[in-house]
Amino acid sequence: PWFEILKRVLSKPLPEADQPVTKEERNAWPWWKAKKWAAQIMTRLFSRYGIPSYAEEEIKEFAVYFSQNVAPQFLGPVCETLNLRPSGQFCTDRLVHLCLNFVDLAVELAPTYKLLKPHMDFLLYKVCFPCMCLTQDDIEEFENDPHEFVHKQNSPLADFYDPRMSAITLVQSVVKHRGKDNMQPFLAFLTEILQRYNSTEEANKNHVEKDGALLAFGSLSDTLLAKKKFASELEGLMVSSVFPDFNSPVAFLRCRACWMVQRFSEIPWSDDGSHLRNLIQLVLQRLSDPALPVQIEASKALRFLIEVDGADVTLLPVLPQILNEYFRIMNEIGNDEVVAALQVIIDTFGEQITPHAVALVTQLSTAFKNYVDAGEDDDDAAMAAAQCLECINTVLKGTCEHPELYTNMEPCLVPLVLQILGNDGEYLEYMEFALDTLTFITYFPLKISEQLWEAFPLLYKAFDGWAFDYLMLMTPPINNLISKDPQHFLTATAAFPEGNAKYVDMVFSIVSKTVNEDRSSESEQRKALSLYLSVLHNCTGQVDSYLPTINDVVLAKLGQQVNAETPMTRHSIFQVLGSALYYNPQLELAELEK
């Protein structure tokens, strides 16, 4: 009976006269919500039980019944619902999205595809393609609220509510599972749109339709590039239908042109390289486009072109200008993909980046601070902030052979690291990147600055309070600090509410807490024991009073490790005991005899 109820709810006609007036009110109207839930339950049942080969053994019998008897019955109401918009009636975005998801599953299953096959033209050309085209609301948002447009285009939640995304997914599934029947006609349909656009007078061109056709082509890029018969035609598609759009008066077509580059950057160009050079120049021009969404897509596109053979010849001479454009865009909006693209540039042109390294780190540090200050509610800014830190570490990695540069970077980097280590875990999501940065700036410079030592007590406080799980990343910078300036390490103290504590005592506390903590893994315990090695190797003759503590901790651990299957922790313990013997043989033997 439940299946019948779901069918009836989804099939129930909703006369236009009975519905609320505005789109917002209709979306909240109980009958549309009931249809949404019916479609969601149908889709959930189908995804779980509809394809018997994917079902678990205990439900396989029910899955066979469901796929042969129930799923086909749902197709009628689903297709009727998808026909509402093509026939001029209202349907909510969420309901279209769920119905397309249902059809997406039905395409793969033989019994349901058999019923769908006569209706594939309707689904592809009357339902999917219109869903893929920009709406008037999209165009107005593009022009009047570009920040929100960019946010929606990059939102990971779009997969869960946007009909455009589910239409793209359905087209991809049709080509993948039923390409023999549908791929060639669909590509011919898209090609006809592009040819019609090129042959129509400017005043009568349908820009929205062309944008939809390019989106459809780009969404099928993996399939098209993988098949030789299509791959050879893609160069012509790009030159005739995409290159001209870089200078189109229609901003969303310029944006789509940049997006197409990301999808088809791997095209094997057949000419002498002029097409690639031309394409790079077109993308570079769009970095300073008047429309923000175009700038974003252009900055993402450049990331893909950089990796193409021969691109460096065109890009290297204008590298400083490219970096400036990226930072200008980053100041305008927090977008992690833009920062990721910048990271690829830095990684690719490592040696050429060196003259710009200090300026890069300064700009990235400023961008990080701005993104963090945007607040917790701005997810885009938070992701961009994390990407900025990763980008900083890429710069540090690329300039490690020039440690003198690190001195000029420290005024930007140290406050940033201290901010993340302090503040009681408020910036926990950036902790991993900050510890990587700290490892770089404590390892490569010859000296440790006074300001950099401020990180030491913060590391201990973080470990003791909220960052125990980051021990593996904390030990490298601690080892670096000990080895670079053992005298400062032995004499320095920090104030805590319970009184002053020596840095050396903090290290011993970290080791004992880790070794005696049940939740710490064997590898974490071994990493902690390596701190003993640092102290013994770098503080010769100055930590005699700590030998009894070292022995107590490692011998107690050795007693627990006697029957351990793997000897790795025992090896670490013997390394500590051997180092203690090397540090002071007479004293260590006397201590062991006790």
C-alpha positions, 0 to 999 in steps of 0.5 A: 500500500505504501508504494501505491500511496507514493504513486498517488501523491506524486501523480496528484494534479495540482490545478494552477488556480489552487496554488499560491501566487509567488514561487517562494510560497509555492515551494513551501506549499504542503502539496509540493512538499508532499510530492517532494517527499514522495519523490525522495522516498522513491529515489531512496528506495530505488538507490537501495533496492533498485539494482539487484547486483549492488544489493547485499545478500540478505535483501537480494530477493526483495531487490529483484522484486523491487526492480522488476515490479515496483520501480517500473510502476514509479516511472509513469508518475516521475515522467509525468512530473518532469513533463510539467515544465515543458507543458508550461506548468509549475514544478519546484526545483527540488522535485525536478532534481529528485525526479531526474535522480530517479531517472538517472538510476532507471537508465542503468537498470534494464527493465526500467530503461526498456520503458524509458527508451521510447521517451529518451528524446523527450528526457534529453531535449525537453527536460535535461537540456532546458535544465542545463540552460541559465534561467533569467534569475541566473543571468540577473544574479550574474550581473547584479550579485556576482559574489552570490553567483560564484558562491552558488556555482562552487557550492558542494551542496548543489549536487543535493538540490540543483536540477542543473546538476542532476540533469548533467549527471543524467546526461553523463549516465545516459552516455555512459550506460546507453551511449550506443542509442543516444550519444550520437543524436545528442551530440548532433543536437548540440552541434546544430545549436552551435552552428545555428548560433554562428550563422545567425545575425548578432541581434537574433543569437540565442546566447542562453541556448549556446551556453547550455550546449557548451555546458553539455559538451564540457560535461561530457569531456571525459568521454569525448577525450577518451574516444579518438573519433570525437577527440579529433573534432574537439579542436575545431569545436574550441576554435570555432565556438569557444575562442570567439566567446572570449571577446563576446559582449555577453559576459556569461559566454566569456565565463563559459569559454573559460570553463570550457578551457578547464574541461578540454585543456588536454586537447592535442593541438594539431598546429604549430602551437599558435592555437595554444599561444592564442588560447593562453593570451585569451585567458590572460586577458580575461583575468582582468575581465569586468565581470567577477565570475569571468575572472574566477573561471579564467584564474581556474583555467590558467591552472590547467593550461600551465601543465600543457607542454609549451605553455611556459614560453608564453607565461613566464615573461608575464609571471609578475602580472599574473601573480598580481591579477591573482592577488587582486581577485583573491582580495575581491572574493574568497575562493579556494579554487583560485588559491589552488590555481595560484599554488599550481603556478607557484609549484610549476614555476618554482625557480622563477618564483624565488624573486617574488617569494617574499611578496607572495608570502606577504600577500598570502598571509594578508589574504589568510587574515582577511578570510579568517576575519570573514567569520565562521559562516563564510564556508568559501572564505574558510576553505580559501584560508586553508588553501592560502596556508597550503600555498605558503608552504608551497612557496617555502618548499620552493625556496628552501635552498635560499634560507636567507629569504626566510628571514624576510618572511618571518615577520608575516609568518610567525604572527600567523603561526602564533595566532593558530597555535594560540586562541584555545583551538579556535583555528583548529582546522588550520593547525596542520598547515601551521605546523608544516609552516613552523617546521619549514621556518625552524629547519632551514634558517641558521638561527631561531629568532626570539619571536619564533621561540614564542611558539614553543610554549604555545605548542605545549599548551596546545598539546596539553589542551586541545591538539593531542592528536597533532603530536606527529606534526609537532615533534619536527619543529620541537626537534628543530628548536632544540637542535638549533639553539640548545642553550636557549631551550635549556634556560628558557621558561614560560609563565602558566597560571600554575607558575613558571615552567621550563621548556625542557620540562615541557618536552619531558611532560609531552613524552611521558603523557604520550607514552602513558596515554592509552589513546596514543598509537605506537607510532605516536609514542615512538615519535614522542620518544624521539624528543628524548633523543634530541635532548640527549644529542644536543644538550651534552653534559647539561641534563644529568638530572633528567636521566632517571626520568628518561630511564623510568619512562622507557624501561616501564614502556619496555616492560609492556613491549616484551611480548609485542608482535612488532619490535619497532617501539622496542627499537626506539626504546633501545635507541634512547637507552643507547643515546643515554649511554653515549651521553654519559656512560658512567652515570647511565650505567649507575642509574640502570644498576639502581 
